[in-house]
């Protein structure tokens, strides 16, 4: 193997390894088990999950934080080409606080095609 071939091979391998490195990944399915209603605080939730993707004010004392995570398909995890493919599904944690304490924590998981039935309007055909 020539020096140029080796250098080119090292460059390609370095690019592939760099493509694998990215933002830290949350695992909402397992992280939800760390949150305990009546015991966990906002500080603990921030430590476990980081900043929420969405915040809602429910009342003077109640607030809801929502976390989303896309479950990537195998093809979507391919470096460089992965963005061309659709997600396998989505996970969500909804945490409700009263003051500083968690009063409710719900985990939801949705498949990407779960709501495809809404695109099928054949069952709504008008009858005259």
Buried (B, 14 or more C-beta within 10 A) or exposed (E): EEEEEEEEEEEEEEEEEEEEEEEEEBEBEEBBEEBEEEEBBBEBBEEBBEEBBEEEEEEEEBBBBBBBBEBBBEEBEBEEEBEEBEBBBBBBBBBBBBEEBBBBBEBEEEEBEEEEEEEEEEEEEEEE
